[in-house]
């Protein structure tokens, strides 16, 4: 691929190496445009020879590293993302010779802040930012208290108006991050480190997971047929949005199951934040829930936490 022949260089290379065509196409992210993918595909193919242990169709740490670097470069070119300077120098060197026609022109934060006033922050974002420092809104273990009794104070009417629309852009970004991570991991499966995948993707989007644990014996509204009383229940949220619930013999196992359930939502073409009715401490309440694109009547596990409660 050393000869420069414009947009035909990749086609010529693949015509000479037909065994790579289907494999490299399997690496495409679900939400990548043709322009983004064609540029990143060339980045991957140009640098394969540097990672000599890569074997098409076989997952490896070398392949993961190459794909990660290709995403860093693509995110920088098309989304304006910035990374530590050594990383930027590395991917720019690897991308030498790749021409992206009509690439977006991005400005740094300092350039923008030097010329314009700070943009207004939405009410939901302001509320979330104000609570980030609290223990319940960071990536720590939070233990709910007495989920079996009615709330001491009345519940609010639920999430603020417009909350689903406010949160949707973030979860669109998270969808892309998860989709790419799963592609890099060889697809969704039972043997993945589900929590680590979800946590790393959430953190790459500049947010954190909230894990709430409750002993299984303290859950009053267990699903029909579940008689087990020993173990833990874990509920996962991100930015106040419910993502999944898991049951396990201990907190680690429960968290892993909750993460697996959460990742299942990302298997479709998109994810949607909606207001749904859930049980919380014996009461019905509106909750923000992350759903996939399938239309169906869904029964949710009882909520272990409720970010919209007056006295959380």
N, C-alpha and C positions, 0 to 999 in steps of 0.2 A: 504494500500500500504506500510505497514511498513516492511514486509518481503522482503529480498533482493533475487531476483531470476533472476538476469541478465536482458537480453532483454525481457524475458517473463513476467516481472512484469506488464507492461502496458496492454498487451494482456489479462492477467488473470483478471486484475481489470476491463477492459471493458467487458469481458465475464460475469462478475458478475453484471455489471451495464450497460446493453445494451442500456438503454435510453440515455446514455451519448455519445455513439460512433459517431452518425451522428452530434451531436452538436459540439463536440470537433473538428471534422474534418472540420467543417465550419469556424473554427478559423485559419486555415492554411493560411499563406501568399502565394500570387500567385507565388512568386519567391523563396520560400524556398525549399532547397533540402530535400530529404528524411531524411538524417542524421540530418540536422538542425531541421526539423519539429519534428522528433521522440524525440529528446532531449527536445525541448521546450514543446511539448505535455506532456511529463512526468513532467516537471516543473509545468505546469498548473494544472494537475490532482493531483499532490502531495500537492499542496498548496490551493486547493479549500476549504478544511475544515477550513482553517484559516479565509477565507472571508465568513463568515456564511450567508451573505445576497445574495450571488450569486444564481440565479436560472437559470439553463440551458435554453437558448433560449430567455431570457429576458434581454435586455440591462440594465446596471446599472453602477454606478460609481465604485462599488467594482470590477466588472468584468473588467472595463477599467484599474483600478489600477493593478490588477493581470496580465492582458495582457501586460501592459506597463513594468512591472517588468520582465516578461518573455522575452520580447524583449531586455531589457537591458542586461540580463544574456546571451542570445543567441548572441547578438552583441559582447559582451566581449569575449565569448568563440570562436566564429567562425570568427569574423572580427577584433578582437583585440581592440575594442573600450574601452575607459576608461571614467569613470564617477567619480563624487565626492566620496571620500572614504566612507562616511556613506552609500551611495547608493550601492557601491561595497560590503561593509560588509553585507548589508541587503540581496542582491540577492545571495551572496555566501552562506549565512546561509540557505536561502530558497532552494538552490540547493543541500544541503548536502545529500549524498546518490546516486546522479545521476552520472553515469559513462558514459563519452563520449569517445568512442574508437577512437584513432588516431586524437585527437583534434589538430588543427593547433597550432604551437608554435609561439608566437608573442613576439617581443621585443619592449621595450618602446622607445620613441623618444630619450631620453637621451642616451640609450644604442646604438642606431643606430648612433646618431650624434657623439658619442665618438669614434666610430671606422671607420666611413666613412665620405667622404666629402658630402656636401649638394648636392642633386641631382639637375640637371639642370631644370629650369622652362621653360615650353613651351612659345612660343611667345604670344599666346592667354591668357594664365594664367597670364603672366607678365603684359600684357596690362590691363587685368581686375583688377589685384591687385593694379596697379598704379592708377586706377580710383576709387577705392572703397571709398576713402575719400571724393569724390565729392558728393554734395547733390543729384545728379540725379542717383547715384548708391547705394543709401541706401534706407531703408524702410521708405520713406517719400513721401508726396504728391508733385508731380511735375506738374506744369501747363504749357502746351505747348502754344506757342505764334503764333498766326496768321497762323493756318494750311491751310488757304484758298489761300495763296499766294505762288508763286514759291520760292524755297530756294534762299537766297541771294548768297550763294556760291555753286559751283557745288558739286554734290554728288560723293562720292568715287565710285569705281567699285562695292563695296559691302563688305560683310564679307571677312576677309582674307582667302586665300586658306587653306583648311584643317580644317576650323573652326567647321563644323558639327562633324567631328571625334573628335576634341578636346573637345567639349562640351558633347558628347554622354555619357561618363562614369559618369559625374555628374548627368545627367537626368536619367540614369539607377538607380542610388542610390535614386534619388527623387521618381522615379516610385515605388520602394519598400516601401519607407516611406509613400507615399500616399496610396498605396494599403493596407498597414497594418492599417493605420489610418481609412480608410473607413470600413475595416472589424470590427475594434473596435467600430465604430459608427453605426454598423448595416447595412452598405451598402450605396451606393449613393442614395440620395433622395432630394426632394425639401425643406425639413424642416431642413437641416443641416446648420451650420454656415460655409458656403463654404470658405469665406475668411480666417477665423481663422484656418480652417483645412489646407488650402494651405500654409498660412504663417508659421504655426508651423512646417510643414513638410520641407519647404524650410530652415527655421532656423536650424532644426535638421541636415541638410546637410551642415551647415556652409555657408549659402548664404543669400541673402535678395531679396525681391520683389521690383520692381519699379512700382509705380502707377502713370500714367499720366492722368490728367483730362482736358477735353475740353468741353465748352458749346456745346450742340447739334446743336444750330443754326449756329455755326461756322464751321460745317462739310460740305464741298462742295459735297462730293461723297457718300451720304447716300444710303443704299441699296434700291433697287426698292420697292416701296410701302410704304416706311416709310415717312410720311408727318409731324410727330410730330416735333415741333421746340423747345419745352421747355424741360429742363432737362440737364443732364450731360452724357458724354461719358467717359469711363475709359478703358485704355489699360494697361495690365499687362505684364511685362517682368521679366526675371530672367537671370542674367549673359548675358545680351544683347539679349537673345532669346525671341521672341514673344510667349505668351501663350494664350491670349484671350482678347476679347473686350466685354464690357457690356454697356447697356443703362439704365438709371434710372432717377427718378425725382430729385435726388440729388446725391452727390458724394458717400455717403454710399451705396445707392441702386445700383448705377452704378458699384461700386467696387464689390458688392456682385454678380451681374450678370456676371461680367467679370470672377470672381473666379469660378462661377458655370460652365461657358463655358470652362474654363481651366481644371477643374477637369474631364469634360467629356472625355477629351483626354486620361485620365488614366484608362478608363474602359476596354481597350483591354488587350492583352497579353504583349504588349510592347509599348514604345514610341520612336520616332525617330526625331532627329534634322536634318532638311533639309533646303536648300536654295530655297526660293520661291520668285516669283515676286509679289510686292505689290505697291500700289499707295502711294506716299508721297509728299504732297504739289504740286500736279499736275503732278508729274513725276513718271515713273515706276522705281523701284529700287529693287535690290536683298536684301532679308531680311532673317535672321535666324528664322525659325518657328518650333515649337514643334507640331508634328503630331502623330496620332495613327497609327495602323497597317493597317487600311482600305485603299484600293486603290480606289480613286475617284477624279473627277475633283472638286476642291474646290475653291470658290471665297472668298477671305479674305476681311474684312473691311479695309478701308484706314488706313494707319499707322498714329498714333498721334505723334510718336517719331521715331527717326532714329539714333541709336548709331554709325552708320558708316559714319555719315556726317562730313565734314571737320570742320564746325563751329557749334557745337552742342550747 
